């Protein structure tokens, strides 16, 4: 069945080849040309195209290797001056390169699902059929699949206790794309607590005590430093230039449209105050509605204080801190610390998504993919995954704006929802005779409360308005970016709810007082991870 599922998903990816692609397609074509034609010392200085190289060195080397294969398809795609070049062979090559590299992700999904004893196949299906990856990589166009493959490999090695391998895989990932710094604090704390502190006992009676292993710390440090040296060594004289490319703080607080995070709600509140205060007799300055213009740019808030990069950095660090402290304490329990590490990854990723600077809407995948793994390990994990998976994937719809893609987006989301809502709840339902099972309201979704169900159903209303009523009412001419704002704000409420609820669950989860989790007690629960 694994082979059949992979074939089905890969076939779907191939069918997406002729569809719309975003400007990211030209971004990666240009990077192929830059790395193929210029010397290493010029890679991070070239400005022939506006889409300059702004990924870490390992990804640049990946583009360099791919460029030699690209030359066999169409040499003209490697001309530096061939801006916006998109011949049929160029499209076929770039699409196929993503599909082929995705097998790294498929193999890593299999590696992670093998860790599960109950729900193994479900986890594998949820990971490789992720509609976000299908939309972002195989229609919009990017290489997130291979990157998340490295993340899952690192995560599975961490769970298995292969700490050095986990550190190596994650460091390689950081040198492919630096956005994964978001979850680096969880890696740092867990490696320090679980690997560098060792348990020692004098006999079987006395309480164990922990001693710090400088040897283990040295091993981790050597592994990490070696990877960074290999990555940045050839660019030793150009590191300031690379850093300026990797962290362009002039791009503004929000991306092209508002990612569904705290700043979407903050921006919306500023807009409401801007239009509401004058009606109360309070004068506010009039400014152009730049925040809803769909552009990447800096802007100033009208009523609320404008946000600087340092503010987002402090907020992100402060909100992560309690979770990292909790992870440190949970690291003392060998049976539980592997799951707590993945949960802390999710919390850190969500904190960064909620409060980070210039957060891309696609960063929601950094939360959803680890949650796919956790969804079968606890009833709260499963319930919150159902909510976030639905809302988070819907929030990616504006990336694929052509109208002819609407049916494809809806089909992928509904298929994934059918798999998740149809299978995850069965892992946690008590095994009772059919006539004794409690009746559930027809409108109430499995595992979700009434208000949670109502919120999810609200996405249907939002979709109908955005794709039908907005145009029928003639608002597409006067308020063209209103649907984007509504999507960001409505989905932002859902992501905020997930963050608060899951954070509370992680902080107050007490291993010694675990009630019925999933299909059994604590002993059965820990056996879910082999």
Backbone torsions as a table, in degrees:
resi	resn	phi	psi	omega
1	UNK	NA	-34.2	178.5
2	UNK	-57.7	-46.6	-179.0
3	UNK	-63.0	-42.0	-179.8
4	UNK	-62.8	-42.4	179.6
5	UNK	-63.4	-44.1	179.4
6	UNK	-61.8	-41.4	179.5
7	UNK	-64.1	-41.1	179.5
8	UNK	-63.8	-48.3	-178.6
9	UNK	-64.7	-41.4	179.7
10	UNK	-65.6	-37.9	177.0
11	UNK	-62.5	-41.9	177.4
12	UNK	-60.6	-42.1	178.2
13	UNK	-60.8	-40.9	179.0
14	UNK	-65.0	-35.3	178.3
15	UNK	-67.3	-21.8	179.7
16	UNK	-80.8	-8.2	-173.5
17	UNK	-52.9	-46.7	-176.5
18	UNK	-81.7	-0.1	-175.3
19	UNK	-73.9	174.7	176.0
20	UNK	-51.2	144.3	170.4
21	UNK	-134.4	151.8	-174.3
22	UNK	-87.5	-173.9	177.1
23	UNK	-65.6	-18.2	177.0
24	UNK	-62.1	-24.9	176.1
25	UNK	-62.0	-45.4	178.3
26	UNK	-70.3	-32.8	177.0
27	UNK	-55.6	-51.6	-176.1
28	UNK	-74.8	-29.7	173.8
29	UNK	-63.9	-41.4	179.4
30	UNK	-65.3	-38.2	179.1
31	UNK	-66.4	-33.5	173.5
32	UNK	-59.8	-44.8	-178.3
33	UNK	-68.1	-42.2	-178.8
34	UNK	-61.6	-50.3	-176.6
35	UNK	-71.1	-26.8	-178.0
36	UNK	-79.4	-33.9	-171.5
37	UNK	-102.0	-26.8	-174.1
38	UNK	-102.6	158.8	175.6
39	UNK	-72.6	159.6	-177.8
40	UNK	-55.7	-36.4	-177.3
41	UNK	-67.8	-14.9	-177.6
42	UNK	-104.0	-7.6	-173.6
43	UNK	-56.3	-43.9	-174.3
44	UNK	-95.0	12.8	177.2
45	UNK	-115.8	-19.6	-175.0
46	UNK	-62.6	135.3	178.9
47	UNK	-130.6	26.0	177.8
48	UNK	-56.7	-41.6	176.4
49	UNK	-109.8	156.1	174.8
50	UNK	-69.3	-18.8	-179.0
51	UNK	-90.7	74.0	-176.4
52	UNK	-74.8	157.6	-179.1
53	UNK	-66.8	118.8	-177.9
54	UNK	-137.5	28.5	171.8
55	UNK	-108.8	158.7	180.0
56	UNK	-62.1	167.1	-171.7
57	UNK	-57.6	-38.4	-178.2
58	UNK	-61.1	-36.0	178.3
59	UNK	-70.8	-34.7	176.0
60	UNK	-61.9	-41.1	177.1
61	UNK	-66.3	-34.4	175.2
62	UNK	-61.9	-44.3	176.8
63	UNK	-62.2	-37.5	179.2
64	UNK	-62.0	-45.3	178.9
65	UNK	-65.3	-43.9	180.0
66	UNK	-63.0	-29.0	-177.1
67	UNK	-62.6	-30.6	179.8
68	UNK	-72.5	-32.1	173.9
69	UNK	-73.6	-38.8	179.7
70	UNK	-59.7	-35.2	-179.4
71	UNK	-60.8	-29.7	178.7
72	UNK	-72.5	-24.5	-179.7
73	UNK	-86.2	-50.2	-179.0
74	UNK	-162.0	102.3	-177.9
75	UNK	-59.4	-25.1	-176.1
76	UNK	-69.1	-20.9	178.3
77	UNK	-68.7	-14.6	-179.4
78	UNK	-95.0	3.7	175.6
79	UNK	-75.8	127.3	-177.6
80	UNK	-60.5	-34.7	-175.4
81	UNK	-87.6	-2.3	178.8
82	UNK	-83.1	65.5	-177.5
83	UNK	-69.1	140.8	-179.9
84	UNK	59.7	30.7	179.3
85	UNK	-78.8	128.3	-176.8
86	UNK	-148.9	64.1	176.0
87	UNK	-69.2	166.7	179.7
88	UNK	-58.5	-41.9	-179.1
89	UNK	-69.6	-32.0	176.1
90	UNK	-65.0	-44.8	179.2
91	UNK	-62.5	-45.1	-179.4
92	UNK	-61.8	-44.9	-179.6
93	UNK	-62.0	-49.5	-175.0
94	UNK	-65.2	-40.9	177.1
95	UNK	-62.8	-45.6	-179.0
96	UNK	-65.1	-33.7	179.5
97	UNK	-62.0	-38.0	177.7
98	UNK	-69.0	-43.0	-178.4
99	UNK	-62.4	-44.6	-178.9
100	UNK	-66.7	-46.1	179.7
101	UNK	-64.6	-22.4	178.7
102	UNK	-64.4	-17.8	178.9
103	UNK	-67.2	-21.7	171.4
104	UNK	-65.3	-42.5	177.9
105	UNK	-65.3	-41.8	180.0
106	UNK	-61.9	-44.3	179.2
107	UNK	-64.2	-39.3	179.9
108	UNK	-70.5	-34.8	175.9
109	UNK	-63.6	-38.9	176.8
110	UNK	-65.3	-40.7	179.0
111	UNK	-61.0	-42.6	179.8
112	UNK	-70.1	-43.2	-178.0
113	UNK	-65.8	-27.0	177.6
114	UNK	-65.2	-18.3	178.4
115	UNK	-75.5	-16.5	-174.7
116	UNK	-95.2	135.8	177.8
117	UNK	-95.8	-28.4	-178.9
118	UNK	-125.5	107.1	-177.2
119	UNK	102.4	20.6	-177.4
120	UNK	-58.1	-51.5	-177.5
121	UNK	-65.7	-36.9	179.6
122	UNK	-62.3	-44.3	178.5
123	UNK	-60.7	-44.0	179.4
124	UNK	-60.1	-45.1	-179.7
125	UNK	-65.0	-44.5	-180.0
126	UNK	-59.9	-36.7	-178.2
127	UNK	-73.1	-49.2	-172.9
128	UNK	-82.8	-16.3	177.4
129	UNK	-100.2	15.8	-178.3
130	UNK	-53.8	115.4	-176.9
131	UNK	-65.5	-26.4	177.8
132	UNK	-63.9	-46.2	177.8
133	UNK	-64.4	-38.9	178.4
134	UNK	-63.5	-42.4	-180.0
135	UNK	-69.7	-47.0	-173.3
136	UNK	-73.7	-43.6	-174.6
137	UNK	-86.1	-43.6	-167.5
138	UNK	-101.9	-4.8	170.5
139	UNK	-120.3	-64.5	178.7
140	UNK	-58.5	-43.4	174.3
141	UNK	94.9	106.9	169.1
142	UNK	-160.3	-176.7	-178.3
143	UNK	-118.5	41.0	-177.3
144	UNK	-68.9	-30.0	-176.8
145	UNK	-57.2	-49.7	-179.0
146	UNK	-64.9	-33.6	179.7
147	UNK	-68.3	-45.4	177.8
148	UNK	-68.5	-22.8	172.7
149	UNK	-61.0	-45.5	177.4
150	UNK	-64.5	-37.2	178.9
151	UNK	-64.0	-44.9	-179.6
152	UNK	-67.3	-37.0	175.2
153	UNK	-60.8	-44.1	179.2
154	UNK	-63.4	-43.8	-179.1
155	UNK	-63.4	-43.8	-179.3
156	UNK	-66.5	-36.0	176.3
157	UNK	-67.2	-37.2	178.0
158	UNK	-63.4	-42.7	-179.6
159	UNK	-65.3	-37.4	-179.9
160	UNK	-75.3	-8.5	-179.3
161	UNK	89.2	10.0	176.1
162	UNK	-88.7	75.2	-168.3
163	UNK	-66.4	-40.2	-179.5
164	UNK	-65.8	-44.0	177.5
165	UNK	-61.0	-40.9	178.2
166	UNK	-61.8	-43.3	179.3
167	UNK	-64.9	-39.1	-179.5
168	UNK	-66.2	-48.9	-179.6
169	UNK	-59.5	-41.8	-177.5
170	UNK	-70.3	-37.3	178.5
171	UNK	-66.6	-39.0	174.2
172	UNK	-59.4	-42.6	178.9
173	UNK	-60.7	-44.4	178.4
174	UNK	-59.5	-32.0	-179.9
175	UNK	-87.9	0.4	169.5
176	UNK	-96.8	-42.4	177.0
177	UNK	-153.6	125.4	-170.4
178	UNK	-80.5	-5.1	178.8
179	UNK	-61.7	-22.5	-178.4
180	UNK	-75.5	0.0	168.8
181	UNK	-58.5	-22.0	179.7
182	UNK	-55.9	-36.4	-177.0
183	UNK	-103.8	3.7	179.9
184	UNK	-59.8	-37.9	178.5
185	UNK	-58.0	-37.4	178.4
186	UNK	-64.9	-39.3	177.3
187	UNK	-64.0	-44.6	-177.7
188	UNK	-61.0	-49.4	-177.3
189	UNK	-65.4	-43.5	-176.5
190	UNK	-67.9	-42.0	178.0
191	UNK	-63.2	-40.4	-179.7
192	UNK	-65.7	-43.1	-174.4
193	UNK	-78.6	-43.6	-172.4
194	UNK	-88.1	-24.6	-174.7
195	UNK	-110.9	-38.5	-176.3
196	UNK	-86.6	-17.5	173.4
197	UNK	-104.4	121.6	-178.0
198	UNK	-110.7	150.0	-179.1
199	UNK	-85.9	133.1	177.4
200	UNK	-129.4	141.3	176.1
201	UNK	-140.2	145.9	176.9
202	UNK	-80.3	-35.6	177.7
203	UNK	-156.7	-170.5	-177.5
204	UNK	-83.8	2.3	-175.5
205	UNK	-102.1	-45.8	-173.9
206	UNK	-71.0	152.5	177.8
207	UNK	-65.4	134.1	179.4
208	UNK	-65.4	148.5	175.7
209	UNK	-126.8	161.2	-171.9
210	UNK	-108.8	134.1	176.3
211	UNK	-120.7	145.4	-177.1
212	UNK	-84.2	133.3	-179.1
213	UNK	-103.4	103.5	177.1
214	UNK	-67.8	-27.0	178.6
215	UNK	-65.5	-45.3	179.1
216	UNK	-65.3	-39.5	176.5
217	UNK	-61.8	-40.8	179.5
218	UNK	-63.3	-41.2	179.3
219	UNK	-61.3	-45.9	179.6
220	UNK	-63.9	-44.7	-178.5
221	UNK	-61.5	-43.6	179.6
222	UNK	-63.0	-43.0	180.0
223	UNK	-61.8	-46.9	-177.5
224	UNK	-68.0	-47.4	-178.1
225	UNK	-62.9	-39.4	180.0
226	UNK	-60.2	-43.8	179.6
227	UNK	-63.4	-43.5	179.7
228	UNK	-65.5	-37.3	177.8
229	UNK	-64.5	-44.5	177.7
230	UNK	-61.4	-35.8	-177.5
231	UNK	-76.0	-52.5	-172.8
232	UNK	-95.4	-9.1	-178.8
233	UNK	-53.2	-49.4	-179.7
234	UNK	-65.6	-12.7	-177.9
235	UNK	-114.6	25.0	-172.3
236	UNK	-56.6	-32.5	-179.2
237	UNK	-86.8	-1.2	-173.6
238	UNK	-125.5	15.4	-176.1
239	UNK	-60.2	-42.9	177.3
240	UNK	-57.7	-38.3	178.7
241	UNK	-66.8	-40.3	178.8
242	UNK	-64.1	-43.7	-180.0
243	UNK	-60.9	-40.0	179.7
244	UNK	-65.6	-29.8	176.8
245	UNK	-76.7	-38.7	-175.8
246	UNK	-73.4	-29.4	-176.1
247	UNK	-126.8	73.6	-179.1
248	UNK	-84.3	88.6	-173.8
249	UNK	-70.6	-7.9	-180.0
250	UNK	-83.6	4.7	-179.1
251	UNK	-80.4	-8.1	175.7
252	UNK	99.0	165.5	-176.7
253	UNK	-64.9	-41.3	-175.3
254	UNK	-117.4	160.2	178.6
255	UNK	-79.7	-170.1	-173.9
256	UNK	-51.6	-42.1	164.7
257	UNK	-126.2	164.4	-171.6
258	UNK	-68.2	119.7	169.8
259	UNK	-64.2	146.6	-174.9
260	UNK	-75.4	72.4	-178.9
261	UNK	-129.7	-165.8	-178.0
262	UNK	-61.1	-35.9	-177.1
263	UNK	-71.6	-25.5	173.0
264	UNK	-63.8	-43.6	178.2
265	UNK	-69.2	-35.8	178.6
266	UNK	-65.3	-46.3	178.4
267	UNK	-62.6	-41.0	180.0
268	UNK	-64.0	-41.9	177.7
269	UNK	-61.8	-38.9	177.7
270	UNK	-63.4	-40.6	178.7
271	UNK	-65.4	-42.5	179.5
272	UNK	-63.1	-43.9	178.6
273	UNK	-65.7	-37.3	-179.5
274	UNK	-60.9	-37.1	-178.7
275	UNK	-94.6	-21.4	-177.2
276	UNK	-89.3	-35.2	-177.0
277	UNK	-63.2	-40.4	177.8
278	UNK	-58.7	-31.7	178.6
279	UNK	-68.9	-20.3	177.1
280	UNK	-95.2	7.7	178.0
281	UNK	87.3	10.3	179.8
282	UNK	-100.5	125.8	-177.1
283	UNK	-82.1	131.0	175.4
284	UNK	-128.4	148.1	-179.8
285	UNK	-65.7	145.0	178.1
286	UNK	-93.8	126.2	179.2
287	UNK	-132.3	162.0	177.6
288	UNK	-69.4	144.7	-177.2
289	UNK	-76.9	65.9	-174.4
290	UNK	-72.6	-27.4	-175.7
291	UNK	-67.6	-22.3	-179.7
292	UNK	-109.0	18.7	-178.3
293	UNK	-85.7	0.7	177.6
294	UNK	71.2	21.3	-176.6
295	UNK	-116.6	154.6	174.6
296	UNK	-88.8	111.5	-175.7
297	UNK	-166.1	166.0	173.4
298	UNK	-85.8	150.1	177.2
299	UNK	-153.8	161.7	178.2
300	UNK	-109.8	138.5	174.8
301	UNK	-72.3	154.0	-175.6
302	UNK	-86.8	-49.2	-175.9
303	UNK	-107.9	-52.5	-179.9
304	UNK	-74.4	157.2	179.5
305	UNK	-60.5	137.7	176.2
306	UNK	-70.7	146.4	-173.0
307	UNK	-101.6	132.3	176.7
308	UNK	-104.0	159.3	-178.8
309	UNK	-53.9	-37.9	-177.5
310	UNK	-64.3	-31.8	178.6
311	UNK	-64.9	-44.0	179.4
312	UNK	-66.2	-36.1	178.9
313	UNK	-64.4	-45.1	-179.3
314	UNK	-65.9	-44.7	-180.0
315	UNK	-61.0	-42.6	179.8
316	UNK	-62.9	-46.3	-178.6
317	UNK	-65.2	-43.6	-177.5
318	UNK	-65.9	-41.8	-179.1
319	UNK	-70.7	-26.6	177.1
320	UNK	-74.7	-30.3	-168.6
321	UNK	-55.3	-48.1	179.9
322	UNK	-60.1	-36.7	179.1
323	UNK	-66.6	-38.6	180.0
324	UNK	-68.7	-36.9	176.0
325	UNK	-64.5	-43.3	178.2
326	UNK	-62.0	-42.1	178.4
327	UNK	-60.6	-39.2	179.1
328	UNK	-60.1	-44.6	-178.8
329	UNK	-72.1	-37.1	178.9
330	UNK	-69.2	-19.8	-179.7
331	UNK	-64.6	-14.9	178.5
332	UNK	-72.8	-20.3	-178.7
333	UNK	-98.2	106.1	-175.3
334	UNK	-63.1	-33.0	-178.0
335	UNK	-70.1	-29.2	-170.8
336	UNK	-107.6	-19.7	-168.1
337	UNK	-66.8	-25.8	179.3
338	UNK	-66.9	-42.6	177.9
339	UNK	-69.1	-38.2	179.7
340	UNK	-64.8	-31.7	176.8
341	UNK	-62.9	-46.8	-179.6
342	UNK	-65.6	-40.1	177.9
343	UNK	-63.8	-39.1	178.0
344	UNK	-67.0	-35.4	172.8
345	UNK	-55.2	-46.0	-179.7
346	UNK	-62.5	-44.1	-180.0
347	UNK	-62.7	-45.7	180.0
348	UNK	-63.1	-42.5	178.7
349	UNK	-62.7	-38.1	-179.7
350	UNK	-71.1	-39.8	176.1
351	UNK	-58.8	-44.4	179.7
352	UNK	-66.7	-39.9	178.5
353	UNK	-65.1	-38.9	-176.5
354	UNK	-71.8	-38.4	-169.0
355	UNK	-122.5	0.9	-176.6
356	UNK	-70.3	166.3	179.2
357	UNK	-88.2	130.8	176.5
358	UNK	52.4	51.1	-179.1
359	UNK	-73.3	128.6	176.9
360	UNK	-81.6	141.4	179.6
361	UNK	-57.5	-27.5	-179.7
362	UNK	-70.9	-12.9	178.9
363	UNK	-66.7	-11.6	176.7
364	UNK	-61.1	-24.4	179.6
365	UNK	-65.3	-27.2	178.6
366	UNK	-66.6	-20.5	175.0
367	UNK	-92.1	-43.3	-172.1
368	UNK	-68.2	-36.4	-175.0
369	UNK	-70.4	-47.3	173.2
370	UNK	-63.2	-32.5	178.8
371	UNK	-67.1	-28.5	176.2
372	UNK	-61.2	-38.7	177.3
373	UNK	-68.7	-41.3	-176.2
374	UNK	-75.9	-18.5	-171.7
375	UNK	-60.0	-21.8	-179.1
376	UNK	-101.6	5.5	-174.0
377	UNK	-106.1	-4.2	179.3
378	UNK	-170.8	146.7	-176.3
379	UNK	-65.8	-36.4	178.2
380	UNK	-68.9	-41.0	176.1
381	UNK	-57.9	-45.6	-178.9
382	UNK	-63.7	-44.8	-178.7
383	UNK	-63.6	-45.8	-177.9
384	UNK	-72.4	-28.3	174.1
385	UNK	-64.2	-41.2	179.8
386	UNK	-59.5	-40.3	179.6
387	UNK	-69.9	-53.4	-174.4
388	UNK	-66.7	-36.7	-179.8
389	UNK	-61.9	-42.3	179.8
390	UNK	-67.4	-50.0	-176.8
391	UNK	-69.8	-44.3	-177.0
392	UNK	-63.9	-42.0	178.9
393	UNK	-70.5	-34.8	176.5
394	UNK	-64.7	-34.5	-178.7
395	UNK	-64.0	-16.0	178.8
396	UNK	-87.2	-7.3	-177.2
397	UNK	-55.1	-41.9	-178.3
398	UNK	-61.9	-18.3	176.6
399	UNK	-62.4	-33.1	-179.7
400	UNK	-106.2	79.6	-170.3
401	UNK	-80.5	-21.8	179.2
402	UNK	-57.5	136.6	-175.4
403	UNK	-61.7	-31.3	-176.9
404	UNK	-71.9	-5.9	178.4
405	UNK	-95.9	-4.1	-175.3
406	UNK	-59.9	-46.3	-177.8
407	UNK	-63.9	-35.7	179.0
408	UNK	-67.0	-44.3	179.5
409	UNK	-61.1	-47.1	-178.2
410	UNK	-65.3	-40.6	180.0
411	UNK	-62.1	-45.4	-179.4
412	UNK	-63.9	-42.6	-179.1
413	UNK	-66.1	-46.0	-178.2
414	UNK	-66.1	-36.0	177.6
415	UNK	-63.5	-45.2	179.7
416	UNK	-65.2	-40.7	178.2
417	UNK	-63.3	-39.6	179.5
418	UNK	-62.9	-41.3	178.2
419	UNK	-64.9	-46.2	-176.3
420	UNK	-69.8	-52.8	-177.3
421	UNK	-68.9	-25.8	-179.2
422	UNK	-82.5	-19.4	-173.6
423	UNK	-120.0	-39.0	-177.5
424	UNK	-60.4	-45.8	-179.5
425	UNK	-60.6	-28.1	-178.7
426	UNK	-66.7	-21.1	179.3
427	UNK	-73.5	-19.0	-173.3
428	UNK	-118.0	-6.8	178.9
429	UNK	-73.7	133.9	177.4
430	UNK	-63.4	140.9	-179.2
431	UNK	-80.5	90.5	179.9
432	UNK	-120.4	158.1	174.8
433	UNK	-56.3	148.8	-174.4
434	UNK	-56.5	-38.8	-176.6
435	UNK	-73.2	-12.7	179.8
436	UNK	-100.4	-4.3	-178.4
437	UNK	-71.4	136.0	-179.2
438	UNK	-65.8	144.0	179.1
439	UNK	-78.3	140.5	179.9
440	UNK	-116.3	141.7	177.6
441	UNK	-57.0	141.0	-178.6
442	UNK	-60.1	-35.5	-176.5
443	UNK	-85.8	-12.0	-178.3
444	UNK	-87.1	123.6	-177.5
445	UNK	-72.9	149.4	-179.5
446	UNK	-55.9	133.4	176.8
447	UNK	73.8	-14.0	-176.2
448	UNK	-95.8	147.0	174.8
449	UNK	-75.2	172.8	-177.6
450	UNK	-61.5	-42.6	-179.6
451	UNK	-72.2	-35.8	176.5
452	UNK	-64.3	-41.9	177.5
453	UNK	-63.3	-44.1	179.9
454	UNK	-60.9	-40.2	179.0
455	UNK	-63.1	-44.6	179.8
456	UNK	-63.5	-41.8	177.0
457	UNK	-62.7	-26.7	178.4
458	UNK	-61.1	-23.3	177.1
459	UNK	-63.4	-29.6	177.6
460	UNK	-65.8	-44.6	178.0
461	UNK	-61.8	-43.9	179.4
462	UNK	-61.0	-42.7	-179.2
463	UNK	-64.3	-43.0	179.5
464	UNK	-63.3	-42.9	179.3
465	UNK	-63.3	-48.9	-174.8
466	UNK	-62.1	-39.6	-170.9
467	UNK	-101.1	-6.4	-178.6
468	UNK	-134.4	-63.6	-172.5
469	UNK	-65.8	-36.4	-178.7
470	UNK	-58.3	-39.5	179.2
471	UNK	-78.6	-41.9	-179.3
472	UNK	-59.6	-38.9	-179.5
473	UNK	-81.0	0.4	176.3
474	UNK	75.3	16.4	-178.3
475	UNK	-83.0	-9.3	-179.6
476	UNK	-67.6	-17.4	178.3
477	UNK	-88.7	-41.5	-175.8
478	UNK	-90.2	-33.5	-178.8
479	UNK	-130.0	67.7	-172.8
480	UNK	-65.4	-27.3	-175.8
481	UNK	-101.9	9.6	177.3
482	UNK	-61.0	-43.0	177.8
483	UNK	-59.0	-37.9	177.9
484	UNK	-62.7	-43.5	-179.9
485	UNK	-64.3	-43.2	-179.3
486	UNK	-63.7	-41.4	178.0
487	UNK	-61.1	-46.8	-178.2
488	UNK	-63.0	-45.0	-176.4
489	UNK	-70.3	-46.6	-178.5
490	UNK	-63.6	-46.3	178.5
491	UNK	-69.4	-30.9	176.9
492	UNK	-61.2	-36.4	176.8
493	UNK	-62.5	-42.0	179.7
494	UNK	-66.0	-41.9	179.5
495	UNK	-67.5	-38.5	176.9
496	UNK	-62.4	-41.6	177.4
497	UNK	-62.5	-43.8	177.5
498	UNK	-60.1	-45.7	-176.6
499	UNK	-61.4	-48.0	-178.8
500	UNK	-64.7	-45.5	-176.5
501	UNK	-67.9	-44.3	-177.5
502	UNK	-72.0	-36.2	177.3
503	UNK	-61.7	-46.0	178.9
504	UNK	-60.5	-43.2	179.3
505	UNK	-60.1	-43.9	-178.2
506	UNK	-68.8	-43.0	-177.0
507	UNK	-67.4	-40.5	-173.3
508	UNK	-99.7	8.3	177.2
509	UNK	-71.7	121.7	-177.6
510	UNK	-112.7	113.9	-176.2
511	UNK	-61.5	-35.2	-175.9
512	UNK	-75.3	-11.0	-178.6
513	UNK	-124.3	37.9	-178.3
514	UNK	-72.2	121.8	175.8
515	UNK	-81.1	-159.0	177.5
516	UNK	-66.2	110.9	179.9
517	UNK	-110.5	122.0	179.6
518	UNK	63.2	-122.9	-175.3
519	UNK	-99.3	9.8	-178.0
520	UNK	-172.8	-167.5	-178.0
521	UNK	-87.1	-167.7	-176.0
522	UNK	-59.9	-41.1	-179.1
523	UNK	-62.1	-46.8	177.9
524	UNK	-66.0	-36.4	-178.8
525	UNK	-62.0	-46.0	-179.3
526	UNK	-69.2	-23.8	178.4
527	UNK	-76.7	-10.0	177.2
528	UNK	-64.5	-28.5	172.7
529	UNK	-99.7	119.2	-174.6
530	UNK	-66.6	NA	NA
